């Protein structure tokens, strides 16, 4: 699995390279600024991009904007964003087009190698990997009149865990309920969000996108 990595801090970038290679990933390119990231993503067409939100030269949202530009040229390009803090605007912008795998992790998550690598793989395969703190921040937004308002508190809880990338079995273990109960909740969620029957993994991603985008 080929990865393009963008991180301006040398020690962290080098550490991520070593970590990913140790788990069998191929680093197609490792860059430290936005313009080089755009070039690398266009030329390398990786399986997944792991991108720091803030990159030179602006150190604002250069990394995210570079990834989004590349995604316009390569629709559905899987993107896993790393950030020092929860920044809701960036999370919403990442979710805007609803295509391809997406992830938003705080850099502290990188300290857990297994979870980080699992997140990279999940995003590369078209899934989601959202940090629980990001989800909590998005949940704190004022409620709007959307289909999400029809979900019960338990269904919101299940959907939040789905957004973290958890399987039904993992959700059941977390909530101390049966997998059958979780399956019932997910079916209700799909119905209330008007997601017609299709590949279950695809519907999970669409449900998570609706949840995180608040629509």
Backbone as CSV, one residue per row, in Angstrom:
resi,resn,N_x,N_y,N_z,CA_x,CA_y,CA_z,C_x,C_y,C_z
1,UNK,0.854,-1.191,0.000,0.000,0.000,0.000,0.893,1.245,0.000
2,UNK,0.668,2.124,-0.968,1.541,3.281,-1.154,0.980,4.512,-0.447
3,UNK,1.870,5.226,0.247,1.471,6.372,1.064,2.261,7.606,0.647
4,UNK,1.564,8.738,0.538,2.239,10.032,0.464,2.051,10.689,1.823
5,UNK,3.151,11.104,2.428,3.145,11.667,3.769,3.566,13.130,3.719
6,UNK,2.836,13.983,4.422,3.184,15.403,4.497,3.223,15.841,5.957
7,UNK,4.411,16.189,6.433,4.621,16.638,7.813,5.876,17.495,7.821
8,UNK,5.765,18.717,8.363,6.912,19.628,8.298,7.932,19.411,9.410
9,UNK,7.551,18.759,10.495,8.501,18.500,11.579,9.331,17.262,11.237
10,UNK,10.630,17.449,11.113,11.491,16.367,10.634,11.391,15.112,11.500
11,UNK,11.493,15.271,12.815,11.503,14.106,13.688,10.201,13.325,13.598
12,UNK,9.072,14.038,13.549,7.791,13.346,13.435,7.654,12.690,12.061
13,UNK,8.072,13.409,11.025,7.990,12.836,9.677,8.839,11.562,9.578
14,UNK,10.063,11.631,10.099,10.942,10.468,10.058,10.361,9.316,10.873
15,UNK,9.768,9.651,12.023,9.154,8.612,12.841,7.980,7.939,12.145
16,UNK,7.154,8.731,11.455,6.013,8.172,10.732,6.467,7.292,9.580
17,UNK,7.514,7.724,8.901,8.052,6.915,7.800,8.485,5.553,8.325
18,UNK,9.253,5.557,9.406,9.750,4.307,9.975,8.601,3.421,10.461
19,UNK,7.610,4.055,11.085,6.471,3.295,11.598,5.697,2.638,10.457
20,UNK,5.362,3.413,9.442,4.574,2.877,8.337,5.336,1.798,7.576
21,UNK,6.616,2.017,7.355,7.409,1.005,6.655,7.511,-0.275,7.472
22,UNK,7.570,-0.144,8.797,7.643,-1.325,9.659,6.380,-2.175,9.561
23,UNK,5.272,-1.531,9.202,4.002,-2.245,9.071,3.682,-2.598,7.616
24,UNK,4.673,-2.498,6.743,4.503,-2.977,5.377,4.046,-1.955,4.355
25,UNK,3.916,-0.687,4.747,3.538,0.351,3.789,4.764,0.786,2.983
26,UNK,4.503,1.287,1.784,5.549,1.870,0.950,5.380,3.381,0.939
27,UNK,6.404,4.119,1.302,6.325,5.574,1.289,6.656,6.062,-0.122
28,UNK,5.633,6.454,-0.868,5.834,6.926,-2.236,6.517,8.284,-2.254
29,UNK,6.207,9.115,-1.253,6.833,10.433,-1.123,6.595,10.936,0.287
30,UNK,7.576,11.678,0.812,7.448,12.321,2.120,7.887,13.764,1.946
31,UNK,6.975,14.696,2.168,7.246,16.108,1.894,6.990,16.946,3.138
32,UNK,7.460,18.208,3.088,7.320,19.068,4.265,6.627,20.391,3.973
33,UNK,5.961,20.505,2.798,5.266,21.754,2.476,4.119,21.504,1.507
34,UNK,3.207,22.477,1.416,2.016,22.324,0.604,2.262,22.132,-0.878
35,UNK,3.060,22.990,-1.534,3.302,22.832,-2.973,3.880,21.468,-3.339
36,UNK,4.840,20.984,-2.555,5.417,19.666,-2.833,4.385,18.562,-2.625
37,UNK,3.463,18.773,-1.679,2.413,17.790,-1.452,1.506,17.682,-2.667
38,UNK,1.103,18.825,-3.230,0.258,18.807,-4.432,0.945,18.024,-5.545
39,UNK,2.220,18.318,-5.764,2.971,17.641,-6.818,3.060,16.139,-6.559
40,UNK,3.367,15.759,-5.321,3.521,14.346,-4.980,2.218,13.578,-5.165
41,UNK,1.112,14.189,-4.751,-0.174,13.500,-4.869,-0.582,13.322,-6.321
42,UNK,-0.314,14.319,-7.149,-0.663,14.206,-8.567,0.205,13.184,-9.284
43,UNK,1.497,13.181,-8.963,2.423,12.304,-9.676,2.394,10.869,-9.162
44,UNK,2.275,10.706,-7.866,2.368,9.377,-7.262,1.041,8.633,-7.228
45,UNK,-0.087,9.381,-7.153,-1.413,8.748,-7.055,-1.396,7.611,-6.021
46,UNK,-1.169,7.963,-4.747,-1.017,6.947,-3.697,-2.347,6.294,-3.325
47,UNK,-2.244,5.237,-2.541,-3.444,4.587,-2.007,-4.059,5.416,-0.891
48,UNK,-3.238,6.218,-0.217,-3.726,7.060,0.870,-2.727,8.191,1.111
49,UNK,-3.247,9.349,1.502,-2.398,10.486,1.870,-2.542,10.733,3.368
50,UNK,-1.419,10.849,4.057,-1.401,11.185,5.483,-0.843,12.598,5.570
51,UNK,-1.689,13.544,5.995,-1.381,14.955,5.807,-1.559,15.768,7.087
52,UNK,-0.534,16.527,7.434,-0.657,17.495,8.522,-1.479,18.675,7.996
53,UNK,-2.432,19.158,8.792,-3.260,20.287,8.361,-2.400,21.509,8.055
54,UNK,-1.482,21.822,8.933,-0.699,23.057,8.808,0.695,22.770,8.277
55,UNK,0.949,23.265,7.068,2.239,23.085,6.424,2.765,24.422,5.925
56,UNK,4.073,24.545,5.738,4.615,25.731,5.076,4.067,25.787,3.640
57,UNK,3.984,26.952,3.007,4.566,28.199,3.507,3.670,29.009,4.433
58,UNK,2.373,28.740,4.495,1.491,29.608,5.279,1.348,29.158,6.724
59,UNK,1.526,27.837,6.971,1.319,27.260,8.312,-0.090,27.542,8.838
60,UNK,-1.054,27.586,7.923,-2.459,27.723,8.328,-3.165,26.416,7.988
61,UNK,-3.759,26.348,6.805,-4.418,25.106,6.385,-3.829,24.590,5.080
62,UNK,-2.550,24.881,4.871,-1.890,24.540,3.613,-1.990,23.054,3.277
63,UNK,-1.780,22.201,4.278,-1.818,20.766,4.041,-3.186,20.299,3.594
64,UNK,-4.214,20.748,4.290,-5.569,20.350,3.937,-5.947,20.858,2.551
65,UNK,-5.632,22.107,2.251,-5.987,22.670,0.952,-5.258,21.936,-0.173
66,UNK,-4.007,21.564,0.054,-3.256,20.812,-0.951,-3.906,19.452,-1.200
67,UNK,-4.327,18.783,-0.117,-4.970,17.480,-0.254,-6.302,17.597,-0.975
68,UNK,-7.075,18.633,-0.650,-8.365,18.830,-1.304,-8.182,19.157,-2.782
69,UNK,-7.150,19.924,-3.111,-6.875,20.217,-4.522,-6.532,18.932,-5.276
70,UNK,-5.715,18.100,-4.647,-5.360,16.824,-5.272,-6.589,15.946,-5.440
71,UNK,-7.516,16.043,-4.490,-8.726,15.222,-4.562,-9.637,15.666,-5.701
72,UNK,-9.560,16.948,-6.063,-10.340,17.411,-7.211,-9.806,16.807,-8.504
73,UNK,-8.511,16.533,-8.536,-7.906,15.912,-9.715,-8.027,14.388,-9.666
74,UNK,-8.059,13.842,-8.444,-8.201,12.397,-8.264,-9.369,12.149,-7.315
75,UNK,-10.609,12.169,-7.833,-11.788,12.009,-6.975,-11.705,10.748,-6.117
76,UNK,-12.070,10.908,-4.854,-12.076,9.764,-3.953,-10.734,9.435,-3.333
77,UNK,-9.714,10.273,-3.564,-8.401,10.030,-2.963,-8.536,9.935,-1.446
78,UNK,-8.164,8.811,-0.841,-8.280,8.678,0.611,-7.329,9.634,1.338
79,UNK,-7.847,10.354,2.314,-7.050,11.340,3.036,-7.216,11.141,4.540
80,UNK,-6.093,10.999,5.224,-6.078,10.960,6.686,-5.364,12.217,7.164
81,UNK,-6.103,13.089,7.826,-5.558,14.362,8.296,-5.059,14.219,9.730
82,UNK,-3.900,14.809,9.986,-3.361,14.892,11.342,-3.388,16.341,11.788
83,UNK,-3.765,16.568,13.029,-3.832,17.940,13.535,-3.455,17.967,15.005
84,UNK,-2.912,19.087,15.428,-2.547,19.250,16.833,-3.775,19.470,17.705
85,UNK,-4.806,20.082,17.102,-6.016,20.424,17.850,-7.250,20.047,17.046
86,UNK,-8.380,20.011,17.717,-9.655,19.786,17.038,-10.079,21.087,16.368
87,UNK,-10.159,21.070,15.059,-10.551,22.259,14.309,-11.745,21.890,13.441
88,UNK,-12.931,22.284,13.904,-14.163,21.846,13.271,-14.260,22.252,11.809
89,UNK,-13.803,23.461,11.476,-13.902,23.934,10.100,-13.161,23.005,9.157
90,UNK,-11.959,22.564,9.558,-11.182,21.679,8.713,-11.871,20.326,8.561
91,UNK,-12.437,19.829,9.658,-13.134,18.547,9.605,-14.313,18.615,8.647
92,UNK,-15.073,19.697,8.699,-16.231,19.837,7.817,-15.803,19.989,6.366
93,UNK,-14.707,20.723,6.119,-14.241,20.903,4.748,-13.774,19.577,4.164
94,UNK,-13.134,18.774,4.981,-12.683,17.466,4.544,-13.865,16.595,4.130
95,UNK,-14.978,16.732,4.849,-16.148,15.899,4.604,-17.034,16.404,3.476
96,UNK,-16.734,17.576,2.944,-17.666,18.279,2.068,-18.084,17.479,0.841
97,UNK,-17.133,16.799,0.154,-17.536,16.142,-1.093,-18.052,14.726,-0.881
98,UNK,-17.775,14.136,0.277,-18.364,12.832,0.587,-17.832,11.666,-0.221
99,UNK,-16.681,11.822,-0.873,-16.136,10.742,-1.694,-14.816,10.242,-1.122
100,UNK,-14.659,8.913,-1.086,-13.392,8.335,-0.664,-13.235,8.255,0.842
101,UNK,-12.233,7.490,1.259,-11.971,7.335,2.678,-11.511,8.637,3.311
102,UNK,-11.912,8.855,4.553,-11.547,10.082,5.260,-11.166,9.758,6.704
103,UNK,-10.266,10.552,7.229,-9.889,10.394,8.626,-9.400,11.711,9.183
104,UNK,-9.588,11.880,10.478,-9.116,13.092,11.153,-8.662,12.658,12.539
105,UNK,-7.353,12.629,12.730,-6.793,12.203,14.006,-5.978,13.323,14.632
106,UNK,-6.032,13.403,15.938,-5.126,14.290,16.647,-3.746,13.636,16.696
107,UNK,-2.702,14.457,16.685,-1.349,13.909,16.609,-1.015,13.016,17.797
108,UNK,-1.691,13.241,18.915,-1.457,12.368,20.074,-1.773,10.914,19.757
109,UNK,-2.685,10.687,18.796,-3.081,9.339,18.426,-1.919,8.572,17.793
110,UNK,-0.983,9.307,17.202,0.154,8.665,16.553,1.004,7.914,17.570
111,UNK,0.884,8.264,18.836,1.661,7.604,19.878,1.238,6.144,20.051
112,UNK,0.033,5.804,19.611,-0.436,4.420,19.656,-0.269,3.843,18.259
113,UNK,0.803,3.093,18.045,1.163,2.618,16.707,0.066,1.771,16.075
114,UNK,-0.468,0.817,16.824,-1.465,-0.085,16.255,-2.722,0.665,15.807
115,UNK,-3.209,1.580,16.646,-4.412,2.329,16.293,-4.168,3.229,15.091
116,UNK,-2.994,3.848,15.049,-2.688,4.727,13.935,-2.610,3.949,12.630
117,UNK,-1.892,2.851,12.629,-1.756,2.043,11.418,-3.109,1.502,10.988
118,UNK,-3.919,1.078,11.950,-5.266,0.603,11.623,-6.079,1.714,10.967
119,UNK,-5.935,2.942,11.452,-6.650,4.079,10.872,-6.199,4.337,9.441
120,UNK,-4.898,4.265,9.189,-4.382,4.474,7.833,-4.955,3.426,6.891
121,UNK,-4.953,2.177,7.312,-5.486,1.100,6.472,-6.977,1.290,6.213
122,UNK,-7.705,1.651,7.256,-9.153,1.794,7.122,-9.497,2.904,6.146
123,UNK,-8.796,4.028,6.229,-9.043,5.138,5.313,-8.666,4.746,3.889
124,UNK,-7.537,4.062,3.720,-7.094,3.631,2.400,-8.128,2.723,1.738
125,UNK,-8.853,1.962,2.554,-9.856,1.038,2.033,-11.221,1.692,1.850
126,UNK,-11.275,3.021,2.050,-12.516,3.742,1.808,-13.365,3.978,3.039
127,UNK,-12.848,3.641,4.215,-13.603,3.811,5.448,-13.316,5.135,6.135
128,UNK,-13.704,5.210,7.393,-13.516,6.428,8.176,-12.683,6.135,9.418
129,UNK,-11.991,7.155,9.885,-11.203,7.047,11.123,-11.206,8.418,11.778
130,UNK,-12.185,8.657,12.623,-12.330,9.959,13.262,-11.986,9.848,14.745
131,UNK,-11.141,10.761,15.197,-10.759,10.773,16.596,-11.983,11.071,17.466
132,UNK,-12.162,10.358,18.581,-13.317,10.613,19.455,-13.431,12.070,19.888
133,UNK,-12.303,12.755,20.082,-12.363,14.163,20.486,-12.903,15.042,19.363
134,UNK,-12.597,14.677,18.126,-13.146,15.416,16.979,-14.658,15.236,16.937
135,UNK,-15.089,14.002,17.124,-16.523,13.717,17.115,-17.229,14.479,18.232
136,UNK,-16.624,14.487,19.420,-17.225,15.196,20.554,-17.376,16.683,20.243
137,UNK,-16.364,17.263,19.594,-16.430,18.687,19.252,-17.524,18.964,18.236
138,UNK,-17.665,18.071,17.255,-18.698,18.261,16.248,-20.092,18.080,16.849
139,UNK,-20.186,17.187,17.807,-21.469,16.980,18.477,-21.893,18.203,19.279
140,UNK,-20.933,19.023,19.666,-21.227,20.190,20.500,-21.846,21.333,19.711
141,UNK,-21.939,21.186,18.386,-22.552,22.237,17.572,-24.036,22.357,17.889
142,UNK,-24.618,23.539,17.710,-26.053,23.696,17.916,-26.854,22.751,17.022
143,UNK,-27.894,22.197,17.562,-28.730,21.268,16.801,-29.426,21.971,15.645
144,UNK,-29.570,21.257,14.533,-30.265,21.779,13.371,-31.382,20.819,13.001
145,UNK,-32.338,21.319,12.223,-33.443,20.481,11.779,-32.965,19.611,10.618
146,UNK,-32.479,18.439,10.912,-31.980,17.501,9.909,-32.485,16.116,10.276
147,UNK,-32.317,15.143,9.366,-32.706,13.771,9.710,-32.015,13.245,10.949
148,UNK,-30.855,13.803,11.279,-30.158,13.361,12.485,-30.985,13.619,13.734
149,UNK,-31.851,14.633,13.663,-32.687,14.956,14.803,-33.693,13.865,15.127
150,UNK,-33.920,12.966,14.185,-34.866,11.876,14.405,-34.234,10.688,15.121
151,UNK,-32.906,10.696,15.240,-32.247,9.570,15.892,-32.439,9.618,17.401
152,UNK,-32.562,8.450,17.996,-32.657,8.357,19.450,-31.271,8.584,20.053
153,UNK,-31.184,8.869,21.355,-29.867,9.024,21.985,-28.959,7.812,21.772
154,UNK,-29.523,6.609,21.851,-28.718,5.407,21.645,-28.238,5.308,20.199
155,UNK,-29.097,5.683,19.253,-28.688,5.662,17.847,-27.585,6.681,17.575
156,UNK,-27.658,7.851,18.220,-26.577,8.828,18.112,-25.272,8.228,18.645
157,UNK,-25.384,7.500,19.760,-24.206,6.895,20.372,-23.584,5.859,19.436
158,UNK,-24.430,5.025,18.845,-23.955,4.006,17.908,-23.301,4.662,16.688
159,UNK,-23.937,5.706,16.175,-23.389,6.384,15.001,-22.059,7.056,15.317
160,UNK,-21.941,7.602,16.521,-20.679,8.189,16.929,-19.557,7.160,16.951
161,UNK,-19.866,5.961,17.428,-18.868,4.889,17.458,-18.568,4.391,16.049
162,UNK,-19.568,4.396,15.176,-19.322,4.066,13.778,-18.350,5.060,13.166
163,UNK,-18.485,6.328,13.536,-17.611,7.376,13.000,-16.166,7.155,13.407
164,UNK,-15.962,6.505,14.540,-14.597,6.187,14.966,-14.019,5.035,14.160
165,UNK,-14.873,4.396,13.343,-14.418,3.283,12.520,-14.637,1.927,13.164
166,UNK,-15.455,1.866,14.225,-15.664,0.599,14.932,-16.643,-0.302,14.180
167,UNK,-16.388,-1.589,14.242,-17.295,-2.582,13.670,-18.477,-2.774,14.605
168,UNK,-19.502,-3.517,14.133,-20.654,-3.805,14.995,-20.215,-4.556,16.253
169,UNK,-19.274,-5.480,16.073,-18.800,-6.255,17.233,-18.119,-5.345,18.251
170,UNK,-17.314,-4.412,17.757,-16.616,-3.498,18.661,-17.589,-2.545,19.343
171,UNK,-18.608,-2.115,18.616,-19.624,-1.239,19.197,-20.384,-1.988,20.287
172,UNK,-20.734,-3.230,20.000,-21.458,-4.043,20.982,-20.637,-4.198,22.257
173,UNK,-19.337,-4.450,22.097,-18.473,-4.600,23.273,-18.383,-3.298,24.057
174,UNK,-18.295,-2.179,23.360,-18.189,-0.880,24.019,-19.451,-0.540,24.792
175,UNK,-20.611,-0.839,24.208,-21.890,-0.487,24.834,-22.439,-1.595,25.727
176,UNK,-21.743,-2.739,25.737,-22.164,-3.909,26.519,-23.590,-4.317,26.111
177,UNK,-23.768,-4.510,24.824,-25.025,-5.018,24.273,-24.674,-6.100,23.262
178,UNK,-25.687,-6.726,22.689,-25.438,-7.779,21.707,-25.194,-7.167,20.325
179,UNK,-24.530,-7.943,19.472,-24.333,-7.492,18.093,-25.683,-7.356,17.387
180,UNK,-26.624,-8.206,17.758,-27.948,-8.120,17.152,-28.598,-6.775,17.460
181,UNK,-28.417,-6.302,18.691,-28.972,-5.001,19.070,-28.315,-3.884,18.270
182,UNK,-27.010,-3.978,18.099,-26.298,-2.960,17.315,-26.771,-2.986,15.871
183,UNK,-26.943,-4.183,15.302,-27.414,-4.297,13.924,-28.787,-3.646,13.764
184,UNK,-29.640,-3.794,14.778,-30.960,-3.173,14.732,-30.834,-1.654,14.755
185,UNK,-29.956,-1.154,15.595,-29.746,0.300,15.665,-29.201,0.836,14.334
186,UNK,-28.248,0.123,13.741,-27.682,0.597,12.480,-28.738,0.578,11.369
187,UNK,-29.605,-0.438,11.379,-30.675,-0.491,10.377,-31.611,0.710,10.537
188,UNK,-31.928,1.053,11.782,-32.784,2.220,12.036,-32.095,3.503,11.587
189,UNK,-30.795,3.584,11.827,-30.031,4.769,11.424,-30.077,4.926,9.912
190,UNK,-29.812,3.833,9.183,-29.831,3.896,7.725,-31.205,4.344,7.216
191,UNK,-32.254,3.822,7.831,-33.607,4.159,7.398,-33.910,5.635,7.656
192,UNK,-33.559,6.126,8.838,-33.857,7.520,9.189,-33.034,8.517,8.382
193,UNK,-31.857,8.090,7.935,-31.017,8.970,7.113,-31.280,8.772,5.619
194,UNK,-32.326,7.991,5.324,-32.739,7.766,3.934,-31.618,7.172,3.087
195,UNK,-30.916,6.189,3.651,-29.869,5.499,2.918,-30.427,4.161,2.431
196,UNK,-30.668,4.026,1.136,-31.288,2.809,0.600,-30.373,1.608,0.729
197,UNK,-30.942,0.395,0.682,-30.124,-0.817,0.785,-29.023,-0.836,-0.267
198,UNK,-27.812,-1.151,0.163,-26.648,-1.258,-0.719,-25.567,-1.938,0.090
199,UNK,-24.349,-1.929,-0.426,-23.240,-2.480,0.330,-23.203,-1.849,1.719
200,UNK,-23.169,-2.697,2.759,-23.277,-2.184,4.131,-22.139,-1.247,4.490
201,UNK,-20.913,-1.579,4.039,-19.774,-0.717,4.348,-19.975,0.663,3.753
202,UNK,-20.521,0.721,2.530,-20.769,2.008,1.881,-21.803,2.802,2.651
203,UNK,-22.855,2.142,3.097,-23.887,2.853,3.854,-23.344,3.367,5.188
204,UNK,-22.434,2.627,5.800,-21.831,3.085,7.053,-21.054,4.374,6.828
205,UNK,-20.302,4.412,5.740,-19.530,5.614,5.432,-20.464,6.788,5.166
206,UNK,-21.527,6.567,4.382,-22.472,7.637,4.073,-23.166,8.133,5.336
207,UNK,-23.508,7.217,6.231,-24.157,7.599,7.484,-23.209,8.437,8.333
208,UNK,-21.966,8.018,8.398,-20.970,8.773,9.172,-20.769,10.166,8.585
209,UNK,-20.709,10.254,7.249,-20.558,11.549,6.605,-21.724,12.470,6.951
210,UNK,-22.938,11.921,6.901,-24.111,12.732,7.242,-24.039,13.184,8.692
211,UNK,-23.610,12.287,9.548,-23.500,12.582,10.978,-22.492,13.680,11.250
212,UNK,-21.290,13.556,10.669,-20.241,14.519,10.940,-20.485,15.850,10.245
213,UNK,-21.189,15.806,9.107,-21.467,17.037,8.372,-22.733,17.727,8.893
214,UNK,-23.451,17.035,9.780,-24.653,17.626,10.362,-25.788,17.785,9.393
215,UNK,-25.848,16.908,8.380,-26.920,17.035,7.381,-27.604,15.715,7.150
